């Protein structure tokens, strides 16, 4: 297949690009290479599929730049939908969109799904909390493993391993009739405080979701099963 991947240098995109490059003809667009999707020249190619992973993430940082989240998560996506109206697009949504009133990041993903619903032949991937053997820079596991974590919260999160995420995306590639939006998570959650019980507890987090847990029924109906456990990861890292 001839596939365009946006954000192919990012946390998920870089791993996906490596997985797919031997099977498909890939084109990548990423801001780190100087291509701002809001105004860069988009390829005039009849792609078989677009996997749109570019955008801004992070709940807390979204309060500092809500306008940037609107542009990068909504307007950029709208531009792709309108530029490639007949091309199937798999786009990155988030479990945060279930409570859009909490913060600008959640709101941007919720509105993105509304925009996407006006265009046929696409599917939103509601990623839950993705972790990897190489932790995402300045995020929870990176801070914890490098002794930079200052506190924990009492939130419960559905952690899903990067490899399970990539498997899920490949299954969606192979099921072109899937549309709408779909949860990508394990269906199990763990209390953040349980992971690092010796750190101070911060309960002053009213604008973040208390619980996230994926509904895995639809992904499992397509033949997908998570292969990795957050508990095994914690043991491997010496955290359990």
C-alpha positions in Angstrom: 0.0 0.0 0.0 1.0 3.6 -0.6 0.7 5.2 2.9 1.3 8.7 4.3 2.2 8.9 8.0 2.1 12.2 9.7 4.2 12.6 12.9 6.4 9.7 11.7 9.3 11.0 13.9 7.2 11.0 17.0 6.7 8.6 19.9 4.3 6.3 18.2 4.9 7.3 14.6 8.6 6.4 14.6 7.9 2.9 15.8 5.1 2.4 13.4 7.2 3.7 10.5 9.9 1.1 11.3 7.2 -1.7 11.5 5.6 -0.8 8.2 8.5 0.2 6.0 9.3 -3.3 4.8 5.6 -4.0 3.9 4.4 -0.7 2.4 5.5 2.3 0.4 5.7 5.0 3.1 5.8 8.8 3.0 6.4 10.7 6.2 5.6 14.3 7.2 6.8 15.6 10.6 7.3 19.1 12.1 10.8 18.1 13.3 11.8 18.0 9.6 10.4 21.5 9.1 7.0 20.5 7.7 4.2 22.3 9.6 1.0 20.6 8.5 -1.1 23.7 8.8 0.6 25.3 5.9 3.2 23.0 4.3 2.7 21.7 0.8 0.9 18.4 1.0 1.9 15.6 -1.4 -0.2 15.4 -4.5 -0.4 11.6 -4.4 -3.3 9.2 -4.4 -2.5 7.5 -1.1 -4.2 4.3 -0.3 -4.2 5.2 3.4 -3.2 8.0 5.7 -2.2 7.5 9.3 -2.4 10.8 11.1 -0.4 10.8 14.3 0.8 14.4 14.3 -0.5 16.8 16.9 0.0 18.2 20.4 -0.4 15.9 23.4 -0.4 16.5 27.2 -3.1 17.6 29.5 -1.2 20.1 31.6 0.6 21.8 28.8 -2.6 22.3 27.0 -3.6 25.0 29.5 -0.6 27.1 28.5 -1.4 27.0 24.8 -5.0 26.1 24.1 -4.9 27.9 20.7 -2.0 25.8 19.6 -4.0 22.6 20.5 -6.9 23.8 18.5 -4.7 24.5 15.4 -2.6 21.4 15.6 -5.2 18.9 16.7 -8.3 20.2 14.9 -7.5 22.5 12.0 -4.6 20.4 10.8 -6.8 17.3 10.8 -9.6 19.2 9.0 -7.0 20.2 6.3 -6.1 16.5 5.8 -9.7 15.4 5.6 -10.5 18.0 3.0 -7.3 17.6 1.0 -7.8 13.8 0.8 -11.6 13.4 0.8 -11.6 9.9 -0.7 -8.6 8.5 1.2 -9.1 6.4 4.3 -7.6 8.1 7.3 -6.7 6.5 10.7 -6.2 9.4 13.1 -5.0 9.7 16.7 -7.7 10.5 19.2 -7.4 9.9 22.9 -9.2 8.4 25.9 -9.3 12.0 27.2 -12.0 12.9 24.7 -14.6 11.1 26.9 -14.5 14.1 29.3 -13.9 17.1 27.0 -14.9 19.6 29.6 -11.8 19.0 31.8 -9.0 20.5 29.7 -8.1 22.0 26.3 -6.4 18.7 25.2 -9.4 16.6 25.9 -11.7 19.2 24.2 -9.5 19.3 21.1 -9.7 15.5 20.7 -13.4 15.5 21.3 -14.0 18.2 18.7 -11.6 16.4 16.3 -13.9 13.3 16.4 -16.9 15.6 15.6 -15.0 17.0 12.6 -13.9 13.6 11.5 -17.5 12.3 11.6 -18.4 14.7 8.8 -16.0 12.8 6.5 -16.6 9.2 5.7 -14.1 6.4 5.5 -11.9 7.2 8.6 -11.5 5.9 12.1 -10.3 7.6 15.3 -7.9 5.6 17.4 -8.6 6.5 21.1 -5.2 5.7 22.5 -5.0 5.1 26.3 -1.8 5.6 28.2 0.9 4.3 25.9 4.2 3.2 27.4 7.3 1.7 25.9 10.6 0.0 26.8 12.1 3.4 25.8 10.0 5.8 28.0 8.5 8.9 26.4 10.7 11.9 27.3 9.6 13.9 30.3 6.5 11.7 30.9 5.7 9.5 33.9 8.0 6.5 33.4 10.9 8.6 32.1 10.7 10.9 35.2 10.3 7.9 37.6 13.2 5.8 36.1 15.5 8.8 36.1 14.7 9.9 39.6 13.0 13.1 38.5 9.5 12.4 39.6 8.2 14.8 42.2 4.9 13.3 43.2 2.2 10.8 42.2 -1.5 11.0 41.9 -4.3 8.7 42.8 -5.5 8.4 39.2 -6.2 5.0 37.7 -4.8 4.5 34.2 -5.1 1.9 31.4 -1.5 1.5 30.4 -0.9 -0.1 26.9 2.4 -1.2 25.6 3.7 0.4 22.4 3.9 -3.0 20.6 0.2 -3.7 21.4 -0.6 -0.3 19.9 1.3 -0.9 16.7 -0.4 -4.4 16.5 -3.8 -2.6 16.8 -3.0 -0.1 14.1 -1.9 -2.9 11.7 -5.2 -4.7 12.4 -7.2 -1.5 11.6 -5.2 -1.2 8.4 -6.3 -4.7 7.4 -10.0 -3.9 8.2 -10.9 -1.1 5.8 -14.6 -1.1 6.6 -14.1 0.0 10.2 -15.2 3.5 10.8 -16.1 5.9 13.7 -13.8 5.7 16.7 -12.4 2.8 18.7 -10.7 2.4 22.1 -7.1 1.1 22.0 -6.2 0.0 25.5 -5.9 -3.2 27.6 -9.3 -2.9 29.4 -7.4 -3.0 32.8 -6.2 -0.1 34.9 -3.7 0.4 37.7 -3.5 3.1 40.4 -0.6 5.4 39.7 0.1 5.5 43.5 0.6 1.8 43.4 3.4 2.1 41.0 5.4 4.5 43.1 4.1 4.3 46.6 7.0 6.1 48.2 6.4 9.4 46.5 4.3 12.3 47.8 0.6 12.1 46.8 -0.9 15.1 44.9 -4.7 15.1 45.0 -5.0 18.6 43.6 -5.7 17.5 40.0 -9.4 18.3 39.3 -8.9 18.9 35.5 -7.6 15.4 34.7 -9.6 12.2 34.4 -9.8 10.1 37.5 -10.2 6.8 35.7 -9.4 5.6 32.2 -10.2 2.1 31.1 -10.6 1.0 27.5 -13.6 -0.9 26.1 -11.7 -3.6 24.2 -14.7 -5.5 22.8 -14.5 -4.0 19.4 -10.7 -4.4 18.9 -10.9 -8.0 20.2 -13.7 -8.7 17.7 -11.2 -7.9 15.0 -8.8 -10.5 16.4 -6.6 -8.2 18.5 -5.4 -9.1 22.0 -3.0 -7.2 24.2 0.2 -9.2 24.7 2.0 -7.1 27.3 1.2 -6.5 30.9 2.1 -3.3 32.8 2.9 -5.5 35.8 5.5 -7.4 33.8 7.0 -4.1 32.7 7.2 -2.9 36.3 8.9 -6.1 37.4 11.4 -5.8 34.5 12.2 -2.2 35.6 12.6 -3.2 39.2 9.5 -1.3 40.3 7.6 -4.3 41.7 
